């Protein structure tokens, strides 16, 4: 499989939504369509406003060059704290099973990191689930270090 990493376009709306939904549901979590569509609309608005010095959101996808199918995605966001420091966050990092083991996830993360560096963030955070050792290994190859362990308690 050969693939390209690129920014999501409006024409990808349906396919990228399916990818996001598949990812979220694979985590046994509900997919909140209104929240996703709000994020997507913010992203598309940023694409239309060309004179923004920085846009604070980018959605990258991996496209199979033979089938034109989207096989992976990653969201990169830029936030500014109260001291006006810019930092990055990556989320919704997902690769379809059929495309795993082909460096798709690594390439998506590298593309997101290039975008974040270009936009002058001082660091990037990401969350990796304990049950995804390959994602953890890729993150460590990319230079991430474990800072703390997040615990969760469910009530319902």
N, C-alpha and C positions, 0 to 999 in steps of 0.2 A: 504494500500500500504506500502510495506517495500522497502527501498532503501539504497544504499551505496553511499558514497561520495568518489570519487577517482580522480586521475589525468587523463586527456584525453590521450589516446594512438593513435598511427597512424591509427589503425583500425577504430577509431571513426571519421575520417576525414569527411566523408559525412554527418553523423548524427549531428555532432557538428556544421557543416556549416549550416545545415537546421535550427538548433536551433538559431544560431546567426542571420541568415537572418530573421526568424520569429520575433525575438525580435526587430531588427532594423526597420523592416517594420511596426511593431505595433506602433512605435513612429512616423509614417508618415515621415520617413527619407529614403533616398535611401541607399541601401546596396551596398557598394563598394567592390566587390569580390576581385579585385587585392590587396587592402589594407588588407582585411581579410586573404587572402592566404599568404601574406607577414608575417603577425603576426603568423599565424599557422606554416609556415616554420621555422621561428626563434625559435618558441617553440620546434618543433621536433628536430631541430639542437641541442638545449640545452639538450634535453633528451639523445642524442647520445654522447655528450661530457661529460663523467662521471667525469673527473678530474677538472671540474670547482669548485672553492671554493663556489661560489654563482652562482646560475642562476637567472636572473633578471625577469623571466616571468614564470608563471604557469597558466594553465587552468584547472579548476576543473569542474567535472560534477557530476550530480546525476543520478544514474542508478537504474531503477525499477528492483528489484531482480527477480520478477516473469517473466516479459516480456523481460528483458535485454534492454529495450528502455531507451534512455537518456531523462530525464524529466526536467533537469535544468543545468545551467552553471554559472560560474563566472570566470572572468579573474583577476589575481593578478599580479601586476607589481612592480618592485623595481627600484627606480631612485636614483641617487646621485647628490646632488647639488654642487655648486662650492666650498663649504666649506667641501666637502667630507662626508656630512651627508646623511644617507640612509633613504629614506621614501617610504612608500607603497601607492599604488593606486589600488582600485578595480573598475572594470567596467564590462559591459555586464552581469549584474546580472539578470538572467532571469529564471523563472520557468513556465513550461507549465500550462495552466489553470487546466488541469485534476489533477495536483499534488499540487496545491496551498492549503494552510490551513493544511498542513501535516508536517510542520517544515522543508521542503526541503530548502527553501531560508535561513533560520537561520543556518542550518547545513553547507550549502555551504559557508556562510560568516565565520562561526567559523573555518572551515578547511583552508580558505584563511588566516585568522588572525594567525592561528598556523604557517603556512608557513612563513608569514611575520615576526613574532616574532623570529622564528628560524633563520631567515636571518638578524636579528639585525636591523630592521628598527625602527626609533624612533617614528613614528606615521603613520597612514594610513588615506588617504582621499578617499571619495567616493561622487558621485553626485546622488541625489534622485530627481526624478521629482515630482512636486507638485501634480500631479494627481495620485500618487501612495501612499496613506496614509498607507497602510499595510507595504510597504517597509520602509517608514519613521519610523513606530513604531518598526519594527525589528531592524533597524539601531540604534535607541535610546536604545533599550534593550541591544544591543552589546556595548554601551558606546559612540556612536558618539554624538557630540554636534554640533549644528548649528553655523557656524562661520560667514557666510555672505549669502546674497541672490544674485544669478546670474540672470541677466536680459538679454533678447535677443530681438533684433528687426530684423524682416525679411524685406528684400528689394524686394524679388521676390517670 
